[in-house]
Amino acid sequence: MRVIIRTSGDELLLIQQIDHAALAERLIEAWQPGGFSESPTRAEILFATRRHDDGWIDEDATPLVDPATGGLLDYVHAPDEIRRAIWPRGVERLSAFPYPAALVAQHALHLFEKYRSDPGWSAFFDRMERLRAANLAAAGLRTEEELRRDYFFVRMADLLSLQFCDDWREPQRFGDFESWWDGSRLTIVPDPFAGSSVSMTMTARRLPNIRFDARAAADAFAEAPLLTISGVAAGAAAR
């Protein structure tokens, strides 16, 4: 399983990627700055945000156990070959929607930019750049400059949702915005919601924080009780 994993005392809280993506869409749907509410590509940006992690669907169906530790591996610690494989798969699943597919390809390129000089990742970058270019061309009268401008909203949505889902307490920054999560409230500066707030709820599966083998992990996941995690996202004038 390459899910999002929160550690909570002696429990693990597992959140699936498609649920995180759905929350990302809800958060960015309320976004006001940057002309987003009037953007002619708004619907496609929202669609790309909702579907940006579709490549993880198959991987999320089965737990992945680190054989050295017996711990479950999340999306950050999954082997590189898995992380490289899910993004072309996700883009190809959106082939009928070329502009969202190009946005997701841009997302993959952005996320892994730090590996750009690593020879083991060169084929990944070549493939993702080809997919981005092909889908952008298929989208019609759209430029790479427009794509990068619109990508801001996909990444911002992803980052805010992950901050809540992963329980990141360190401040996050992207573009002109800073956000921080205190366990119940996700605050963004400057205020992107024009004084409104967005309720956040997420269903997680509760597993014991113990050593697993692959079979035990699969059984524990199938039988795991559900827990609802909640919070609110809101803007502030200053921190």
Residue frames as a rotation matrix with the C-alpha (Angstrom) as fourth column:
MET 1
0.578 0.816 0.000 0.00
0.816 -0.578 0.000 0.00
0.000 0.000 -1.000 0.00
ARG 2
-0.557 -0.771 0.309 1.32
0.787 -0.609 -0.100 3.39
0.265 0.188 0.946 -0.97
VAL 3
0.482 0.868 0.116 -1.26
0.708 -0.464 0.532 5.32
0.516 -0.175 -0.839 0.94
ILE 4
-0.092 -0.366 0.926 -0.84
-0.435 -0.822 -0.368 8.34
0.896 -0.436 -0.083 3.17
ILE 5
0.204 0.086 -0.975 0.05
0.679 0.705 0.205 7.09
0.705 -0.704 0.085 6.65
ARG 6
0.209 -0.089 0.974 -0.39
-0.625 -0.778 0.063 9.12
0.752 -0.622 -0.218 9.81
THR 7
-0.458 -0.336 -0.823 1.15
0.475 0.690 -0.546 7.80
0.752 -0.641 -0.157 13.01
SER 8
0.097 0.569 0.817 -1.10
-0.604 -0.619 0.503 8.35
0.791 -0.542 0.283 16.02
GLY 9
0.263 -0.084 0.961 0.29
-0.917 0.287 0.276 6.85
-0.299 -0.954 -0.001 19.20
ASP 10
-0.550 -0.438 0.711 0.23
-0.299 0.898 0.322 3.09
-0.780 -0.035 -0.625 18.81
GLU 11
0.376 0.735 0.565 -1.98
0.434 0.399 -0.808 3.27
-0.818 0.549 -0.169 15.70
LEU 12
-0.884 -0.465 0.039 -1.50
0.231 -0.364 0.902 3.96
-0.406 0.807 0.430 12.03
LEU 13
0.207 0.938 -0.278 -4.17
0.054 -0.295 -0.954 5.93
-0.977 0.183 -0.111 10.17
LEU 14
-0.701 -0.481 0.526 -4.22
0.459 0.260 0.849 5.06
-0.545 0.837 0.038 6.48
ILE 15
0.237 0.712 -0.661 -5.73
-0.198 -0.631 -0.750 7.45
-0.951 0.309 -0.009 3.91
GLN 16
0.123 -0.157 0.980 -6.08
0.831 0.555 -0.015 6.51
-0.542 0.817 0.199 0.27
GLN 17
-0.787 -0.602 -0.135 -4.70
0.419 -0.683 0.598 8.79
-0.452 0.414 0.790 -2.40
ILE 18
-0.566 0.615 0.549 -7.99
0.543 -0.224 0.810 9.23
0.621 0.756 -0.207 -4.26
ASP 19
0.470 0.718 -0.513 -9.62
0.865 -0.260 0.429 10.50
0.174 -0.646 -0.743 -1.06
HIS 20
-0.160 -0.633 -0.757 -6.79
0.598 -0.673 0.436 12.99
-0.786 -0.383 0.486 -0.57
ALA 21
-0.904 -0.210 0.373 -7.28
0.428 -0.426 0.797 14.14
-0.009 0.880 0.474 -4.19
ALA 22
-0.018 0.973 0.228 -11.01
0.782 -0.129 0.610 14.65
0.623 0.189 -0.759 -3.66
LEU 23
0.500 0.132 -0.856 -10.24
0.756 -0.548 0.357 16.89
-0.422 -0.826 -0.373 -0.67
ALA 24
-0.607 -0.769 -0.200 -7.68
0.517 -0.573 0.636 18.80
-0.603 0.283 0.746 -2.74
GLU 25
-0.615 0.449 0.648 -10.40
0.595 -0.276 0.755 19.57
0.518 0.850 -0.098 -5.27
ARG 26
0.455 0.843 -0.287 -12.78
0.829 -0.285 0.480 20.83
0.323 -0.457 -0.829 -2.55
LEU 27
0.156 -0.475 -0.866 -10.09
0.677 -0.587 0.444 23.14
-0.720 -0.655 0.230 -1.18
ILE 28
-0.832 -0.554 -0.030 -9.10
0.353 -0.569 0.742 24.69
-0.429 0.607 0.669 -4.48
GLU 29
-0.273 0.822 0.499 -12.72
0.855 -0.031 0.518 25.02
0.442 0.568 -0.694 -5.58
ALA 30
0.668 0.542 -0.511 -13.08
0.735 -0.589 0.336 27.70
-0.118 -0.600 -0.791 -2.90
TRP 31
-0.299 -0.917 -0.264 -9.92
0.800 -0.391 0.456 29.54
-0.521 -0.075 0.850 -4.01
GLN 32
0.735 0.644 -0.212 -10.37
0.483 -0.717 -0.503 33.19
-0.476 0.267 -0.838 -5.02
PRO 33
0.268 -0.644 -0.717 -6.98
-0.358 -0.757 0.546 34.81
-0.894 0.110 -0.433 -5.87
GLY 34
-0.674 -0.725 0.143 -5.31
-0.094 0.277 0.956 34.68
-0.733 0.631 -0.255 -9.25
GLY 35
-0.362 0.618 -0.698 -8.54
-0.923 -0.343 0.175 35.02
-0.131 0.708 0.694 -11.17
PHE 36
-0.981 -0.130 0.141 -9.32
-0.118 0.989 0.095 31.38
-0.152 0.076 -0.985 -10.56
SER 37
-0.329 0.933 0.146 -13.08
0.217 0.225 -0.950 31.78
-0.919 -0.281 -0.277 -10.21
GLU 38
0.548 0.539 -0.639 -13.25
-0.442 -0.462 -0.769 33.35
-0.710 0.704 -0.015 -13.69
SER 39
-0.491 -0.864 -0.115 -10.59
-0.568 0.217 0.794 31.21
-0.661 0.455 -0.597 -15.36
PRO 40
0.272 0.594 -0.757 -11.71
-0.959 0.228 -0.166 29.62
0.074 0.772 0.632 -18.67
THR 41
-0.209 -0.412 -0.887 -9.76
-0.345 0.880 -0.328 26.52
0.915 0.237 -0.326 -17.66
ARG 42
-0.342 0.068 0.937 -11.20
-0.937 -0.094 -0.336 26.32
0.065 -0.993 0.096 -14.13
ALA 43
0.693 0.688 0.215 -13.25
-0.699 0.714 -0.033 23.18
-0.176 -0.127 0.976 -14.79
GLU 44
0.676 -0.500 -0.542 -10.24
-0.057 0.697 -0.714 21.41
0.735 0.513 0.443 -16.29
ILE 45
-0.399 -0.811 0.427 -8.01
-0.524 -0.180 -0.832 22.43
0.752 -0.556 -0.354 -13.38
LEU 46
-0.001 0.485 0.874 -10.57
-0.978 0.182 -0.103 21.09
-0.209 -0.855 0.474 -10.90
PHE 47
0.909 0.341 -0.240 -10.84
-0.400 0.874 -0.275 17.86
0.116 0.346 0.931 -12.89
ALA 48
0.226 -0.913 -0.340 -7.05
-0.123 0.320 -0.939 17.47
0.966 0.254 -0.040 -12.96
THR 49
-0.440 -0.351 0.826 -6.89
-0.817 -0.226 -0.531 18.09
0.374 -0.909 -0.187 -9.22
ARG 50
0.412 0.706 0.576 -9.54
-0.859 0.512 -0.014 15.46
-0.305 -0.489 0.817 -8.53
ARG 51
0.998 0.053 -0.044 -7.82
-0.067 0.893 -0.445 12.92
0.016 0.447 0.895 -10.76
HIS 52
0.462 -0.885 -0.063 -4.15
-0.800 -0.385 -0.460 13.77
0.383 0.263 -0.886 -10.18
ASP 53
-0.404 -0.633 0.660 -3.46
-0.856 0.516 -0.030 10.63
-0.322 -0.577 -0.750 -8.12
ASP 54
0.672 0.728 -0.135 -5.34
-0.724 0.607 -0.329 8.12
-0.158 0.319 0.935 -10.29
GLY 55
0.184 -0.689 -0.701 -2.06
-0.557 0.514 -0.652 6.36
0.810 0.510 -0.290 -10.98
TRP 56
-0.725 -0.465 0.508 -1.98
-0.664 0.278 -0.694 5.26
0.181 -0.841 -0.510 -7.35
ILE 57
0.247 0.951 0.185 -5.32
-0.964 0.221 0.148 3.43
0.100 -0.215 0.972 -7.48
ASP 58
0.619 -0.033 -0.785 -3.88
-0.173 0.969 -0.177 0.01
0.766 0.246 0.594 -8.23
GLU 59
-0.436 -0.884 -0.168 -1.03
0.053 0.162 -0.985 0.46
0.898 -0.438 -0.024 -5.77
ASP 60
-0.545 0.271 0.793 -3.41
-0.799 -0.455 -0.394 1.51
0.254 -0.848 0.465 -3.00
ALA 61
0.460 0.822 -0.337 -5.27
-0.694 0.569 0.441 -1.80
0.554 0.031 0.832 -3.26
THR 62
0.694 -0.267 -0.668 -2.51
0.407 0.912 0.059 -3.85
0.594 -0.313 0.741 -1.61
PRO 63
0.922 -0.387 0.012 -0.36
-0.218 -0.493 0.843 -3.13
-0.320 -0.780 -0.538 1.42
LEU 64
0.513 -0.849 -0.124 3.36
0.020 0.157 -0.987 -2.75
0.858 0.504 0.098 0.85
VAL 65
0.984 -0.179 -0.025 5.55
0.049 0.129 0.990 -3.94
-0.174 -0.975 0.135 3.70
ASP 66
0.341 -0.940 -0.022 9.19
-0.848 -0.298 -0.438 -3.09
0.405 0.168 -0.899 4.21
PRO 67
0.689 -0.018 -0.724 10.76
0.088 0.994 0.059 -6.55
0.719 -0.105 0.687 4.61
ALA 68
-0.373 -0.926 -0.063 13.58
0.240 -0.031 -0.970 -5.12
0.896 -0.377 0.233 6.72
THR 69
-0.908 -0.002 0.419 11.37
-0.354 -0.532 -0.769 -3.51
0.225 -0.847 0.482 9.35
GLY 70
-0.633 0.763 -0.133 7.88
0.774 0.627 -0.089 -4.97
0.015 -0.159 -0.987 8.93
GLY 71
-0.442 0.464 -0.768 6.55
0.110 -0.821 -0.560 -1.44
-0.890 -0.332 0.312 8.66
LEU 72
0.443 0.647 0.620 4.06
0.784 0.056 -0.619 -0.27
-0.435 0.760 -0.482 6.04
LEU 73
-0.696 -0.717 0.025 5.50
0.600 -0.563 0.568 1.92
-0.394 0.411 0.822 3.31
ASP 74
0.332 0.798 -0.504 3.67
0.297 -0.595 -0.747 5.08
-0.895 0.098 -0.434 2.34
TYR 75
0.902 0.148 0.406 3.81
0.427 -0.158 -0.891 6.98
-0.068 0.976 -0.205 -0.95
VAL 76
0.729 -0.685 -0.006 7.01
-0.685 -0.728 -0.022 8.81
0.011 0.020 -1.000 0.04
HIS 77
-0.089 -0.826 0.557 8.94
-0.813 0.383 0.438 5.68
-0.575 -0.414 -0.706 0.99
ALA 78
0.821 0.370 0.434 7.72
-0.028 0.787 -0.617 3.34
-0.570 0.495 0.656 -1.75
PRO 79
-0.077 -0.895 0.439 10.51
0.612 0.305 0.730 2.05
-0.787 0.325 0.524 -4.00
ASP 80
-0.454 -0.195 -0.870 11.56
-0.361 -0.852 0.379 4.39
-0.815 0.486 0.316 -6.78
GLU 81
-0.997 0.058 0.046 10.39
0.066 0.424 0.903 2.01
0.033 0.904 -0.427 -9.50
ILE 82
-0.237 0.965 -0.114 6.85
0.964 0.219 -0.153 2.20
-0.123 -0.146 -0.982 -8.13
ARG 83
0.106 0.272 -0.957 6.93
0.322 -0.920 -0.226 5.98
-0.941 -0.284 -0.185 -7.81
ARG 84
-0.729 -0.423 -0.538 8.21
-0.359 -0.433 0.827 6.30
-0.582 0.796 0.164 -11.36
ALA 85
-0.916 0.337 0.217 5.57
0.395 0.660 0.639 3.95
0.072 0.671 -0.738 -12.75
ILE 86
-0.233 0.934 -0.270 2.43
0.818 0.038 -0.574 5.50
-0.526 -0.354 -0.773 -11.30
TRP 87
-0.201 0.169 -0.965 2.70
-0.103 -0.983 -0.150 8.87
-0.974 0.069 0.215 -13.06
PRO 88
-0.888 -0.038 -0.459 2.74
-0.460 0.004 0.888 7.70
-0.032 0.999 -0.021 -16.69
ARG 89
-0.749 0.654 -0.111 -0.12
0.640 0.756 0.136 5.38
0.173 0.031 -0.984 -15.76
GLY 90
-0.196 0.692 -0.695 -2.09
0.613 -0.466 -0.638 8.23
-0.765 -0.551 -0.333 -14.24
VAL 91
-0.479 -0.035 -0.877 -1.54
-0.486 -0.822 0.298 10.50
-0.731 0.569 0.376 -17.25
GLU 92
-0.964 0.088 -0.251 -2.51
-0.177 0.494 0.852 7.76
0.199 0.865 -0.460 -19.68
ARG 93
-0.543 0.820 -0.181 -5.75
0.814 0.459 -0.357 7.20
-0.209 -0.341 -0.917 -17.76
LEU 94
0.090 0.547 -0.832 -6.62
0.239 -0.823 -0.515 10.82
-0.967 -0.152 -0.205 -18.56
SER 95
-0.781 -0.552 0.291 -5.81
0.391 -0.069 0.918 10.55
-0.487 0.831 0.269 -22.27
ALA 96
-0.127 0.817 0.562 -9.39
0.956 -0.051 0.291 11.46
0.266 0.574 -0.775 -23.19
PHE 97
0.913 0.369 -0.174 -8.90
0.407 -0.850 0.334 14.75
-0.025 -0.375 -0.927 -21.33
PRO 98
0.350 -0.907 0.233 -5.65
0.743 0.118 -0.659 16.14
0.571 0.404 0.715 -22.72
TYR 99
0.112 -0.365 0.924 -5.34
-0.286 -0.902 -0.322 19.40
0.952 -0.228 -0.206 -20.79
PRO 100
0.761 0.126 0.637 -5.89
-0.649 0.142 0.747 17.76
0.003 -0.982 0.190 -17.37
ALA 101
0.875 -0.483 0.037 -3.50
0.484 0.874 -0.025 15.01
-0.020 0.040 0.999 -18.48
ALA 102
0.198 -0.824 0.531 -0.87
0.404 -0.425 -0.810 17.65
0.893 0.375 0.249 -19.30
LEU 103
0.356 -0.006 0.934 -1.40
-0.694 -0.671 0.260 19.25
0.626 -0.741 -0.244 -15.88
VAL 104
0.944 -0.009 0.329 -0.86
-0.230 0.695 0.681 15.89
-0.235 -0.719 0.654 -14.16
ALA 105
0.590 -0.794 0.146 2.31
0.716 0.431 -0.550 15.32
0.374 0.429 0.822 -16.21
GLN 106
0.112 -0.514 0.850 3.51
-0.135 -0.856 -0.500 18.76
0.985 -0.059 -0.165 -15.09
HIS 107
0.728 0.227 0.647 2.72
-0.656 -0.042 0.753 17.76
0.198 -0.973 0.119 -11.51
ALA 108
0.911 -0.411 0.034 4.93
0.393 0.890 0.231 14.68
-0.125 -0.197 0.972 -11.77
LEU 109
0.256 -0.849 0.461 7.78
0.614 -0.226 -0.756 16.72
0.746 0.477 0.464 -13.24
HIS 110
0.263 -0.099 0.960 7.47
-0.510 -0.859 0.052 19.28
0.819 -0.503 -0.276 -10.46
LEU 111
0.919 0.208 0.336 7.37
-0.392 0.384 0.836 16.71
0.045 -0.900 0.434 -7.65
PHE 112
0.765 -0.609 0.209 10.52
0.519 0.775 0.359 14.91
-0.381 -0.166 0.910 -8.71
GLU 113
0.888 -0.411 0.208 12.58
-0.147 -0.681 -0.717 17.85
0.436 0.606 -0.665 -9.96
LYS 114
0.521 -0.722 0.456 15.22
-0.779 -0.184 0.599 17.12
-0.348 -0.667 -0.658 -7.31
TYR 115
0.295 -0.394 0.871 16.04
0.166 0.918 0.359 13.89
-0.941 0.039 0.336 -9.15
ARG 116
0.913 0.179 -0.366 16.62
-0.290 -0.346 -0.892 15.66
-0.286 0.921 -0.264 -12.47
SER 117
0.239 -0.919 -0.315 20.39
-0.952 -0.157 -0.265 15.01
0.194 0.363 -0.912 -12.43
ASP 118
-0.130 -0.224 0.966 20.06
-0.562 0.819 0.115 11.38
-0.817 -0.528 -0.233 -11.27
PRO 119
-0.736 -0.215 -0.642 20.76
-0.675 0.308 0.671 9.00
0.053 0.927 -0.372 -14.19
GLY 120
-0.913 0.397 0.097 18.28
0.362 0.895 -0.261 6.50
-0.191 -0.203 -0.961 -12.75
TRP 121
-0.068 0.928 -0.368 15.49
0.407 -0.311 -0.859 9.03
-0.911 -0.208 -0.356 -13.32
SER 122
-0.725 -0.290 -0.625 16.42
-0.329 -0.650 0.684 10.26
-0.605 0.702 0.376 -16.80
ALA 123
-0.897 0.435 0.079 14.01
0.320 0.517 0.794 7.91
0.305 0.737 -0.603 -18.61
PHE 124
-0.165 0.856 -0.490 11.20
0.931 -0.028 -0.363 9.05
-0.324 -0.516 -0.793 -16.30
PHE 125
-0.160 0.068 -0.985 11.78
0.054 -0.996 -0.077 12.72
-0.986 -0.066 0.155 -17.12
ASP 126
-0.944 -0.190 -0.271 12.02
-0.257 -0.095 0.962 11.99
-0.208 0.977 0.041 -20.84
ARG 127
-0.689 0.723 0.040 8.74
0.669 0.615 0.417 10.08
0.277 0.314 -0.908 -20.77
MET 128
-0.011 0.731 -0.682 6.86
0.836 -0.367 -0.407 12.61
-0.548 -0.575 -0.608 -18.68
GLU 129
-0.444 -0.190 -0.875 8.02
-0.182 -0.938 0.296 15.51
-0.877 0.291 0.382 -20.84
ARG 130
-0.990 0.123 -0.066 6.83
-0.033 0.252 0.967 13.66
0.136 0.960 -0.245 -23.95
LEU 131
-0.384 0.901 -0.201 3.47
0.914 0.402 0.053 12.98
0.129 -0.163 -0.978 -22.33
ARG 132
-0.099 0.314 -0.944 3.14
0.458 -0.828 -0.324 16.60
-0.883 -0.465 -0.061 -21.26
ALA 133
-0.731 -0.266 -0.628 3.99
-0.357 -0.635 0.685 17.86
-0.581 0.725 0.369 -24.76
ALA 134
-0.918 0.394 0.037 1.67
0.265 0.543 0.797 15.40
0.294 0.742 -0.603 -26.53
ASN 135
-0.175 0.911 -0.374 -1.29
0.981 0.127 -0.150 16.16
-0.089 -0.393 -0.915 -24.29
LEU 136
-0.213 0.053 -0.976 -0.71
0.204 -0.974 -0.098 19.90
-0.956 -0.220 0.197 -24.41
ALA 137
-0.934 -0.135 -0.331 -0.65
-0.290 -0.253 0.923 19.73
-0.209 0.958 0.197 -28.22
ALA 138
-0.702 0.712 -0.038 -3.85
0.592 0.611 0.526 17.67
0.397 0.347 -0.850 -28.21
ALA 139
-0.237 0.618 -0.749 -5.52
0.790 -0.326 -0.519 20.27
-0.565 -0.716 -0.411 -25.96
GLY 140
0.517 0.469 0.716 -5.49
0.829 -0.483 -0.282 22.81
0.213 0.739 -0.639 -28.79
LEU 141
0.256 -0.386 0.886 -4.73
0.200 -0.876 -0.439 26.48
0.946 0.289 -0.147 -28.31
ARG 142
0.999 -0.052 -0.013 -2.94
0.006 -0.139 0.990 26.17
-0.053 -0.989 -0.138 -24.99
THR 143
0.389 -0.919 0.065 0.66
-0.388 -0.227 -0.893 27.16
0.836 0.322 -0.445 -24.34
GLU 144
-0.021 -0.494 -0.869 3.22
0.691 0.621 -0.369 25.82
0.722 -0.609 0.328 -21.90
GLU 145
-0.881 -0.262 0.394 3.15
-0.036 -0.793 -0.608 29.21
0.471 -0.550 0.690 -20.18
GLU 146
-0.043 0.949 0.313 -0.60
-0.813 -0.215 0.541 28.81
0.580 -0.231 0.781 -19.59
LEU 147
0.447 0.158 -0.881 -0.06
0.149 0.957 0.247 25.26
0.882 -0.242 0.404 -18.39
ARG 148
-0.505 -0.729 -0.462 2.50
0.619 0.067 -0.783 26.35
0.602 -0.681 0.417 -15.81
ARG 149
-0.745 0.328 0.581 0.22
-0.507 -0.844 -0.174 29.18
0.433 -0.425 0.795 -14.66
ASP 150
0.301 0.950 -0.082 -2.71
-0.709 0.280 0.648 26.80
0.638 -0.136 0.758 -14.24
TYR 151
0.067 -0.346 -0.936 -0.53
0.321 0.895 -0.308 24.17
0.945 -0.280 0.171 -12.58
PHE 152
-0.767 -0.355 0.534 -0.12
-0.321 -0.509 -0.799 26.48
0.555 -0.784 0.276 -9.59
PHE 153
-0.019 0.864 0.503 -3.69
-0.975 -0.126 0.181 25.66
0.220 -0.487 0.845 -8.52
VAL 154
0.639 0.181 -0.748 -3.19
-0.172 0.981 0.090 21.89
0.750 0.071 0.658 -8.83
ARG 155
-0.288 -0.847 -0.446 -0.04
0.392 0.321 -0.862 21.99
0.874 -0.423 0.239 -6.72
MET 156
-0.684 0.072 0.726 -1.52
-0.576 -0.664 -0.477 24.38
0.448 -0.745 0.495 -4.16
ALA 157
0.399 0.914 0.078 -4.53
-0.831 0.325 0.451 22.11
0.387 -0.244 0.889 -3.74
ASP 158
0.477 -0.306 -0.824 -2.33
0.155 0.952 -0.264 19.03
0.865 -0.002 0.501 -3.42
LEU 159
-0.580 -0.813 0.053 -0.09
0.140 -0.164 -0.977 20.66
0.802 -0.559 0.209 -0.83
LEU 160
-0.429 0.484 0.763 -2.93
-0.845 -0.513 -0.150 21.89
0.319 -0.709 0.629 1.38
SER 161
0.656 0.716 -0.237 -4.69
-0.606 0.688 0.400 18.53
0.450 -0.119 0.885 1.33
LEU 162
0.243 -0.652 -0.719 -1.46
0.331 0.752 -0.570 16.68
0.912 -0.100 0.398 2.12
GLN 163
-0.647 -0.486 0.588 -0.72
-0.323 -0.523 -0.788 19.04
0.691 -0.700 0.182 5.00
PHE 164
0.059 0.777 0.627 -4.01
-0.995 -0.004 0.098 17.99
0.079 -0.630 0.773 6.59
CYS 165
0.809 0.355 -0.469 -3.91
-0.389 0.921 0.026 14.31
0.441 0.161 0.883 5.61
ASP 166
0.185 -0.849 -0.495 -0.26
0.351 0.527 -0.774 13.78
0.918 -0.031 0.396 6.58
ASP 167
0.885 0.204 -0.419 -0.60
0.462 -0.262 0.847 15.88
0.063 -0.943 -0.326 9.75
TRP 168
-0.108 -0.945 0.308 2.34
0.817 -0.261 -0.515 18.07
0.567 0.196 0.800 8.78
ARG 169
0.650 0.320 -0.689 2.94
0.713 -0.570 0.409 20.62
-0.261 -0.757 -0.599 11.51
GLU 170
-0.460 -0.837 -0.297 5.77
0.588 -0.538 0.604 22.43
-0.665 0.103 0.740 9.72
PRO 171
0.270 0.538 -0.799 4.72
-0.272 -0.753 -0.599 25.53
-0.923 0.380 -0.057 7.74
GLN 172
-0.076 -0.204 0.976 4.45
0.848 0.501 0.171 24.96
-0.524 0.841 0.135 4.00
ARG 173
-0.025 0.008 -1.000 5.12
-0.264 -0.965 -0.001 27.58
-0.964 0.264 0.026 1.33
PHE 174
-0.309 -0.079 0.948 4.22
0.862 0.398 0.314 27.71
-0.403 0.914 -0.055 -2.33
GLY 175
0.024 0.251 0.968 4.18
0.704 -0.691 0.161 30.80
0.709 0.678 -0.193 -4.50
ASP 176
-0.475 -0.147 0.868 3.11
-0.267 -0.916 -0.301 33.77
0.839 -0.374 0.396 -2.39
PHE 177
0.511 0.828 0.233 1.25
-0.554 0.110 0.825 31.62
0.657 -0.551 0.515 0.14
GLU 178
-0.771 -0.635 0.044 2.17
-0.415 0.450 -0.791 30.12
0.482 -0.628 -0.611 3.49
SER 179
0.385 0.917 -0.108 0.08
-0.526 0.314 0.790 27.56
0.758 -0.247 0.603 5.36
TRP 180
-0.801 -0.588 0.108 0.29
-0.436 0.451 -0.778 25.77
0.409 -0.671 -0.618 8.67
TRP 181
0.203 0.815 -0.542 -1.74
-0.151 0.573 0.805 23.04
0.967 -0.082 0.240 10.36
ASP 182
-0.466 -0.371 0.803 -2.19
-0.794 -0.223 -0.565 22.92
0.389 -0.901 -0.191 14.14
GLY 183
-0.994 0.108 0.032 -4.15
0.087 0.915 -0.394 19.67
-0.072 -0.389 -0.918 14.37
SER 184
-0.205 0.979 -0.012 -7.57
0.699 0.138 -0.702 21.23
-0.686 -0.153 -0.712 13.91
ARG 185
0.772 0.452 -0.447 -7.15
0.089 -0.773 -0.628 24.29
-0.629 0.445 -0.637 11.69
LEU 186
-0.095 -0.738 0.668 -5.31
0.962 0.104 0.252 24.77
-0.256 0.666 0.701 8.43
THR 187
0.580 0.243 -0.778 -4.49
0.234 -0.964 -0.126 28.47
-0.780 -0.109 -0.616 8.11
ILE 188
0.066 -0.503 0.862 -3.42
0.998 0.050 -0.047 30.03
-0.020 0.863 0.505 4.81
VAL 189
0.456 -0.044 -0.889 -1.86
0.180 -0.974 0.141 33.49
-0.872 -0.224 -0.436 4.42
PRO 190
-0.830 0.557 0.000 -2.83
-0.534 -0.795 -0.289 35.60
-0.161 -0.239 0.957 2.60
ASP 191
-0.275 0.833 0.481 -6.48
-0.186 0.444 -0.876 34.59
-0.943 -0.330 0.033 2.82
PRO 192
-0.984 -0.118 -0.133 -7.43
-0.151 0.161 0.975 32.70
-0.093 0.980 -0.177 -0.38
PHE 193
-0.618 0.785 -0.031 -11.08
0.772 0.614 0.166 32.13
0.149 0.079 -0.986 0.58
ALA 194
-0.562 0.366 0.741 -12.29
-0.020 -0.902 0.431 35.74
0.827 0.228 0.515 0.90
GLY 195
-0.530 0.284 0.799 -13.25
-0.825 -0.390 -0.409 35.30
0.195 -0.876 0.441 4.54
SER 196
0.618 0.757 -0.213 -14.92
-0.698 0.653 0.294 31.91
0.362 -0.033 0.932 4.11
SER 197
-0.314 -0.688 0.654 -13.71
-0.825 0.539 0.171 28.56
-0.470 -0.486 -0.737 5.42
VAL 198
0.066 0.254 -0.965 -13.68
-0.728 0.674 0.127 25.02
0.682 0.694 0.229 4.07
SER 199
0.480 0.151 0.864 -14.64
-0.763 0.558 0.327 22.06
-0.433 -0.816 0.383 6.25
MET 200
-0.231 -0.638 -0.735 -12.31
-0.819 0.535 -0.207 19.10
0.525 0.554 -0.646 5.86
THR 201
0.450 0.304 0.840 -13.27
-0.700 0.704 0.121 15.51
-0.554 -0.642 0.530 6.62
MET 202
-0.141 -0.568 -0.811 -11.37
-0.860 0.476 -0.183 12.38
0.490 0.672 -0.556 5.75
THR 203
0.883 0.409 0.231 -11.97
-0.469 0.801 0.374 8.68
-0.032 -0.438 0.898 6.34
ALA 204
-0.179 -0.975 -0.131 -8.95
-0.912 0.214 -0.351 6.72
0.370 0.056 -0.927 7.52
ARG 205
0.665 0.260 -0.700 -8.43
-0.049 0.951 0.306 3.05
0.745 -0.170 0.645 8.31
ARG 206
0.433 -0.455 0.778 -7.01
-0.900 -0.269 0.343 2.31
0.053 -0.849 -0.526 11.75
LEU 207
0.629 -0.336 -0.701 -4.26
0.087 0.926 -0.366 -0.30
0.772 0.170 0.612 11.99
PRO 208
0.905 -0.386 -0.180 -1.99
0.200 0.013 0.980 -1.18
-0.376 -0.923 0.089 14.89
ASN 209
0.625 -0.767 -0.145 1.53
-0.723 -0.498 -0.479 0.20
0.295 0.404 -0.866 14.63
ILE 210
0.476 -0.400 0.784 3.25
-0.318 0.752 0.577 -3.18
-0.820 -0.524 0.231 14.67
ARG 211
-0.673 -0.702 -0.233 5.43
-0.557 0.275 0.783 -5.33
-0.486 0.657 -0.577 12.44
PHE 212
0.537 0.843 0.027 3.60
-0.552 0.375 -0.745 -6.95
-0.638 0.385 0.666 9.54
ASP 213
-0.713 -0.521 0.470 4.23
0.220 0.470 0.855 -9.46
-0.666 0.713 -0.220 6.84
ALA 214
-0.927 0.312 -0.208 2.43
-0.340 -0.464 0.818 -9.02
0.158 0.829 0.536 3.51
ARG 215
-0.458 0.797 -0.394 -0.45
0.425 0.586 0.690 -11.36
0.780 0.148 -0.607 4.35
ALA 216
-0.272 0.334 -0.902 -1.03
0.944 -0.090 -0.318 -9.93
-0.187 -0.938 -0.291 7.82
ALA 217
-0.827 -0.067 -0.558 -0.98
0.044 -0.997 0.056 -6.40
-0.560 0.022 0.828 6.45
ALA 218
-0.819 0.557 -0.136 -3.55
-0.203 -0.060 0.977 -7.25
0.537 0.828 0.162 3.76
ASP 219
-0.241 0.743 -0.624 -5.84
0.754 0.548 0.362 -8.89
0.611 -0.383 -0.693 6.33
ALA 220
-0.444 0.026 -0.896 -5.47
0.759 -0.520 -0.391 -6.00
-0.475 -0.854 0.211 8.78
PHE 221
-0.954 0.076 -0.291 -6.30
-0.203 -0.877 0.436 -3.48
-0.222 0.475 0.852 6.06
ALA 222
-0.627 0.752 -0.203 -9.39
0.053 0.301 0.952 -5.41
0.777 0.586 -0.229 4.93
GLU 223
0.055 0.655 -0.754 -10.70
0.830 0.390 0.399 -5.62
0.556 -0.647 -0.522 8.49
ALA 224
-0.827 -0.533 -0.180 -9.59
0.536 -0.650 -0.539 -2.19
0.170 -0.542 0.823 9.72
PRO 225
0.202 0.874 -0.442 -12.17
0.897 -0.347 -0.275 -0.02
-0.394 -0.341 -0.854 11.49
LEU 226
-0.044 -0.120 0.992 -12.79
0.726 -0.686 -0.051 3.40
0.687 0.717 0.117 10.01
LEU 227
-0.098 -0.049 -0.994 -12.11
0.813 -0.580 -0.051 6.73
-0.574 -0.813 0.097 11.66
THR 228
0.596 0.307 0.742 -13.19
0.690 -0.669 -0.277 10.19
0.411 0.677 -0.610 10.50
ILE 229
-0.407 -0.757 -0.511 -10.56
0.849 -0.520 0.094 12.91
-0.337 -0.396 0.854 10.70
SER 230
0.559 0.688 0.464 -11.82
0.795 -0.604 -0.062 16.47
0.237 0.404 -0.884 10.56
GLY 231
-0.428 -0.628 -0.650 -10.60
0.706 -0.681 0.194 20.04
-0.564 -0.376 0.735 10.52
VAL 232
0.769 0.638 -0.041 -11.20
0.490 -0.629 -0.604 23.39
-0.411 0.444 -0.796 8.89
ALA 233
-0.367 -0.834 0.411 -9.21
0.928 -0.294 0.230 25.40
-0.070 0.466 0.882 6.35
ALA 234
0.790 0.601 -0.124 -9.39
0.597 -0.799 -0.069 29.19
-0.140 -0.019 -0.990 6.54
GLY 235
0.115 -0.744 0.658 -7.39
0.630 -0.458 -0.627 32.22
0.768 0.487 0.416 5.58
ALA 236
0.503 -0.047 -0.863 -5.80
0.733 -0.506 0.455 34.90
-0.458 -0.861 -0.219 7.71
ALA 237
0.986 -0.139 0.089 -4.44
-0.075 -0.858 -0.509 38.35
0.147 0.495 -0.856 6.94
ALA 238
0.073 -0.994 0.079 -1.13
-0.708 -0.107 -0.698 37.53
0.702 -0.005 -0.712 8.64
ARG 239
0.096 -0.104 -0.990 0.37
0.404 0.913 -0.057 34.85
0.910 -0.395 0.129 10.80
